[in-house]
């Protein structure tokens, strides 16, 4: 696979993951946690070119005033864009950290958030105080891990919460540590994994390697095909797929072969045979599918429980919204966005210019 084609593939995959669920950096460690569409009871919605937040009735609780608004985290804080700067607000719409950053990301389990200012990355606490001063050319958030991957001078290493190097910059690229204590790294053009001792735990041999997800498996790319490995580096599911997602909290991944999409379990067995032109991740017994330019939903048995009738969230790609643990999904009908329940009926009629929830 040519480098340009590989980059395009990752770009499309990243876009699909973003639209199906929470916005996050591609290298952040997957959490595999079930999330509701209405995070903290609120959903970001766009009206008259500005973003605010609505409740489950569709009424604005925080009036449209932002240039972009991300879903609320479990801590009750959301990232917003005002002009060309990011800040953080609470569920009342008040700034807890004023808009002042070029980039900003969700707070990690250790209480730190990755930000960018004056073209450098650093980490702040919930008060907005710098814990690790901006100094890195690129960086990944801490996520659920103890260490964060950072880049300086063209090489990647790992720092702890105080900003001290745990692993000195030496890799060509790096991702986040997962719960099993492994993080993907690239060296000499190929990917492997290091452990919490800073040493290689899985020797580099993959064209690309993702962070381990909550199932204990990680996606890897070999000879243009995706497969899944365990923490020893052994294949649990041999490389055979053109595209593949991480496993959801329910233990299912969406894969494609010969331009047809299906669903597998953590053993690699097909739960739904490849048959769809496009298929989203199976979340809460629902996954969107595309047919003749329209979006519908199937259940885990492969049955079409909500017939295709919705438009793609982001044309010309065929993309639908994932169902959250609260039983809601964002959909688009014509040029307006609304919310449906698991029965396909509207809980909020299409009326908004955009919706961005945290389902999946």
N, C-alpha and C positions, 0 to 999 in steps of 0.2 A: 504493500500500500504506500503510495507516495505521501510525503509529509503533508502536502497541501490537502490531500483527501482525508488524511487522518485528523488534521486540525478541523476540517469542516465537520467530520463525524462527531468529534467531541463537542464542537460548538452547537450542533443540533441537539445532541443528547443533553447538554447543559441547559439549553433553552427549554427543552421538554420538561426537565426536572424542575426548573424554576417555575414554569407555568402550572405544573401539576401540584406544586406544594410551596413550601417556604423558600424564600430567596436566601441563598447562602453561597459561599465560595465553593467552587467545585472541589477543592482540596480539604474542606472541612470534614471531620469524621461523621459518618452517618450515625444517627441516634436510634433509628428504628422504633421511635416512640409514636404511639397513636396521638394525633392531634385533631382538634376540632376546627371546622371552617371559621367559626366565630371565636377567635382567640380572646380570652378574657371577656367574652360576650360581645366582642366588637369585630367588625369587618371593614377593611379600608375600601372606600368607594369614591369614584370620580364623578364630579358634576361641574359643568361649566368650566372644564379644563383644570380644575383644582381638586385635590384629594382631601377627604375627611374620613370619618368613621361612622358606620351605621350599626344599629342593634338588630335583633332578629325580626323586628317588625318592619325594618327598612327605613326607620326614622334616623336622621342624623343626630348623633350624640355629641360628636365633635364636628363642627361645621367645616365644609370644604375651605381650605386656606393654604394647603401645602402643594408644592410642585410634585411631590411623590410621598406616599405613606406606606410603610411596611407593616406587616402583621405585628400585633403585640406579642411579646414573649411571656413566658409563664410568670415572670417577675413583675408584670404589669407595666412594662416600658416598651415603647416602640420607636423605631428610627423614622425620621421624617426628613424630607428635603425641602428647604426653603430658599428659593433662588438657586444658587449653586453650592450651598453649604448644608451639611447634615447636622442634625441635633437629635435629642431624645425627649419624648413627652410622656406624661402619665395618662391614665385612662380618663382623666378630666380634661385632657388637652393642654395642660400646662407644661411648659418646658421644665424638665429637671436638669437638662444640660443644654445650653443655648446652641443654636445652629452655628457651627464654626469650623467644621471639618470638610475636607475634600471628599473623604469616604468615611463611612462608619458601619460597624457590624454589630450583631447582637452580643449581649453579655454572655460570657461562658460560665460554666459551672463554678469556676474559681473567682467569679465576680469581676473579671476584666473584659473589656471590649477592645477590639482592634479598631484603630482609627488611622487616618492619613491626613497629614497637614504639612504644608510647605514641601510636598512631594516625598515625604518620608513617613514611614509607618511606626507607630508606637502603641501603647496600651494604657487605657484609663480605667479608673474605678467608677463606682456608681455616682460619686460626687462630681466626676469630671476631672479629678486630679490625675496627673500622670504618675503611673506606677513604673512604667518603662518608657522613658523619653523617646520621642520619634527619632529614629536613627537608622532604620532598615529600608533597603530599596524595595523590598516586597516582604510579605508576611502572611501567615495563616492564623486564624483565631485559635484559642486554646480548646474550644469545644468542650468535650468531656475529659480531656487529658490533662496531664501535669505539665507538659511541655508544648511549646509552639514552634513551628517551623518558620525560620526567618532567613532572609537573603541579604548578604552584604558583600560588595565587591564581586558580584556575579556568582557567588557560591552560597549554598544553603546549609544551615545548621539548625540547632534547636536551643531555645532558651527556657529557663524556669520562670516562675512568677515574679522573681526579683530582677529578671533581665540578665541573669548570669548564664553564660554558655554551658549547656549540658553536653552538647556535641558541637565542636567548632565547625565553622563553615567549610565544607569540603565536597558537597554534593551538587550535581547539576540542577536538581529539582528535588522537592520533598513535599510530603503531605502530612496529614495529622495522625497523631497516635490514637489508636482505637482502644477499646476497653481491654483487649487482650494484650496490650503492651507492645504492639507492633505498629510501625509507621512506614509508608512507602518512600523510597528514595531512588534517585536516578544517578547512575555513575557509568561513565564510558558509554553513554547512549542507551543503556538498558536499565530496567527497574528491578529492585528487590525490596527487602524490608529489614529495618534495624529493630533491635529490642531496647528495653529500658536500660540496658548496660551500655548502649551506644554502639554495639557491635552488630555486624550483619547476622541476622537470624535466618533469612531466606536469601540465598545468593542471587544477585541480579541476573535475570535471564528473560525478562518479559519486555515486550515492546511498550507496554504501559501497564501500570498497576494502580488500582484504586485502594482507598482505605478499607479496612475490614468493617463490615456492617454488624448489626446486632445479632445476626444469625451465627456469627463466628466465621463467616466466609468472606472472601474478597474477590472482586472481578479482576481478571488479568487478560491482556491481549497478547496473543501469540499467532504469528503468521496470519494476520488479518481476521482472526476469530477470537471471540470472547469465551472464557471459561471461568470456573470458580475454584479457588484453592482454600485449604484450611491453614491453621497457624503453623504447620510444619512445612508448608509449601507444596504439599501433595494435592493433586487434583481430586476434588470431590465430584466436579462436573467438568469433563474434558472440554477443551476449546472446540466449539462447533457452531457458535452463533455469530450472526452478522452484527447484531446489537444486543445489549443486555443491560438490565437495570440492577440496582442493588436489591436485596430481599427486603420486603416490607415487614412490618411488625407481625403480620399474619403468616410470614414465612413463604411468600411467593415473589417470583421475579418475572418480569415480562421480557421475552426474548424474540428474536426474529431469525428466520432462515428462509432464503430464497424469496425475500420481499414479503413474507407472510409472518404475522405476529401471533404468538401464543403465550402460555403461562406455564412455568415449571415450579416444582417445590424444591426444597433444599437438597434433595437427593438427585435432582436433575430429571425427575420423571415429569412428563407432561400432564398437567392438570387440564389444560385446554390446548388442543393441538394447534399448530400454526395454521391460521385460516383467514385472518383479518388483514385488511390493508394497513391499518394502524390500530394500536391497542395501548391504552395507558396502563399504569400500575394498578394491581388489584388491591384496592383499599376498602376495608369494611364491606366485603362481598359485592363490590361494584368496581367495574373498570370501564372507561369509555372506549368506544370503537368508532371507526369511521367507515361510512359506506355511501358512495355516490356524493361525496362532498358534504355529508351531514354527520353529526355526532349523536350517538346513542350510547346505551350502557348495557353491559352483560353482567351476569352473576358468576359465581365460582364454578357453576355447572356449565357455563358457556351459553346459557339461555339469554336471549335478548329481552330483558325485563323493562327497558325503556327504549322504545323504537327510535331510530335516528330521526331527529327533527331539529336539532340545534346547530348553530353555525360554529365554526372553529373560533376559539378564543383569540388566536393569532393567525389570521390568514396570511399567506396561502398554505401554511402548514396545517395539518389536521390535528388540532390539539383540543382536548376537553379538560374539564376540571375534575379533580379527584374528590371523592366523598370523604368527609371528615368523620371523626368518631361521634359527632353530634347528628349525623345523618343528613347533612346538607352538602350541596356542591354548587359552585358558581357556573353559570352557563351564559351563552350569548345567543340571542335571537334577533336576527337582522343586525342593526347597529347598536343594540342596547343589551346590557347585562342584567341578569337577575339570579335568583337562587331557587333551586328545586330540592325537594325531599327525596328519599330513597324510592318513593313511588312514582317519581317523575312529575309530580304536580308542583306548581309554583308556590313557594312560601313567600317570595318577594317577586312581583312581576318585573319583567325587563324594563328598566327605566334609567339605568346608570351608564355612563360612558366607559366605565371600567370597574373591575372588582379584583382585589388581591387578598386571598385568604391563606391560611396556614394549614390546609388539609393535606395529609399524606406525608 
